[in-house]
C-alpha cells in the first residue's frame, strides 16, 4: 500500500515538470480578466434582476 502511494507521488511530481506554467505577468493579466468578467456579469445579473422585479411589481402587485 505504501509503495503505491510513493509511486503516485513520484508520478505526480514528474507530471508537474511537464506543465507549461504561465509567467507572473500572464497570471496577473488572466486574473484581472477573470475578476473583470465576474464583476461585469454580476452587474448584468443585478440589472436583469432589478428589471424583472420591477416588472413583477407593476403587473402583479399593481394589478
C-alpha positions in Angstrom: 0.0 0.0 0.0 2.8 2.4 0.9 4.6 1.6 -2.3 1.5 2.6 -4.3 1.3 5.9 -2.5 5.0 6.6 -3.2 4.5 5.7 -6.9 1.6 8.0 -7.1 3.5 11.0 -5.7 6.6 10.3 -7.9 4.4 10.2 -11.0 2.6 13.3 -10.0 6.0 15.1 -9.5 7.0 14.0 -13.0 3.8 15.3 -14.5 4.3 18.7 -12.8 7.6 19.0 -14.7 5.7 18.7 -18.0 3.2 21.5 -17.2 3.7 24.7 -19.1 3.3 27.2 -16.2 2.2 30.8 -17.0 4.6 33.7 -16.3 3.8 36.0 -13.5 2.7 38.7 -16.0 0.4 36.2 -17.7 -1.1 35.0 -14.4 -1.7 38.6 -13.3 -3.3 39.5 -16.6 -5.6 36.5 -16.6 -6.6 37.0 -13.0 -7.6 40.5 -13.9 -9.7 39.3 -16.8 -11.5 36.8 -14.6 -12.2 39.4 -11.9 -13.3 41.9 -14.5 -15.7 39.5 -16.2 -17.0 38.4 -12.8 -17.8 42.0 -11.9 -19.4 42.6 -15.4 -21.6 39.5 -15.1 -22.6 40.4 -11.5 -23.7 43.9 -12.7 -25.6 42.5 -15.6 -27.4 39.9 -13.5 -28.2 42.6 -10.9 -29.6 44.8 -13.6 -31.8 42.0 -15.0 -32.9 41.1 -11.5 -33.9 44.7 -10.8 -35.7 44.9 -14.2 -37.7 41.7 -13.7 -38.6 42.6 -10.0 -39.8 45.9 -11.2 -41.9 44.3 -13.9 -43.4 41.9 -11.4 -44.3 44.7 -9.0 -46.0 46.7 -11.8 -48.0 43.8 -13.2 -48.7 41.6 -10.2 -48.8 43.9 -7.2 -50.1 46.9 -9.2 -52.9 44.9 -10.9 
